[in-house]
Amino acid sequence: MGQGIGKTIFVTGVNGHIGNHIVEDLLSNGYNVKGSVRDLADPKKVDHVIAHAKKLGCEQQLELVQGNVLDSEGWTQHLTGCESLFHTATIYATSGDGQLIIDTANKGTDNLLKAASEAGIKRVVYTSSVAAVGSEPKGVVKDHTFWQTNTSMPYVEAKTESERHAWKLAKQFDLDLRVINPSGVLGGGFTRPTPSTDIIGDALAGKFPMTIKIPMAFVHVKDVAKAHRRAFEVEEASGRYILAPHNNTTVAALHRRTRELYPKSKAPKLALQNWMLPLAVFQDWVSGIFTKKRVLTRQIAKGIMRGDSNYDSTPATEVLGIDWIDSDTTIRDTVEAYQ
């Protein structure tokens, strides 16, 4: 049962794509899990999480509590008696209330890391993103020393600011902080698609008449879950761990491979040339007039094309011991979740 016997890990946001896989991974390795959701009465937030414990026959090892990371009260009590905090809760969205996305990341980090310190927890595993690492400059391998400079999207700003804040709090409270920076998280096991999984889901639904050659790196969600656990278990682990095993690729290449694996799917055959990207920005602007949602602004498009998806995942391989799930399996698991 692994190293988890008798140890309880607190996980925020257990209903999310990453969070619920962390629960499954921890339970499979003998840990007790205490997890938070915003609404215990919502079956969409709890049923799939409890299902992991039922499947493994260890329902007594899972406890769910209700909590909003924007609330400063109650977290210390929830965390007391836990060995570690895995903080995954955030809003992963490319549109919507930008300020809420930023506040949830920053205030949530503040509230949870302070509570961890007050509860006597020393080791914290924190879910960040390659959005906080950045994609620039092009042609350079981005490692743990790189930080995002283009924060034109609220989500990117949120992940960058909140991770920087986490490091400050770790120093202030003397926390042993280990940070996970996943690239696009694919794979199944979600109750609600994410912007990452929808890159495949929308293609399958025929929503892309043409694909775009914008940089992308990706990783299987099960590897992300394992990396969180290993970051806690490996004594010598420290700093940031980029999870981008399938890197230096593009959305267009991902769509092309999806179509090769599923020839009857609606995944787009043709790719928009980069010089035509302003056309995609204009189309997004027109669409935004009616939907009130903008995804691809001119500033975002320029930022995308200045960088690439060339990341260094070596520390996660060597220190955390991740044996990466291959790209085709990652694509297949994502596709099958939509079928």
Helices and strands as residue ranges (DSSP letters): E 8-12, H 17-28, E 32-37, H 43-56, G 59-61, E 62-66, H 75-79, E 84-87, H 98-118, E 123-127, G 130-132, H 154-173, E 176-182, E 184-186, H 198-204, E 211-212, E 215-220, H 221-233, E 239-243, E 246-250, H 251-261, E 271-272, G 274-276, H 277-291, H 298-306, H 314-318, H 327-338
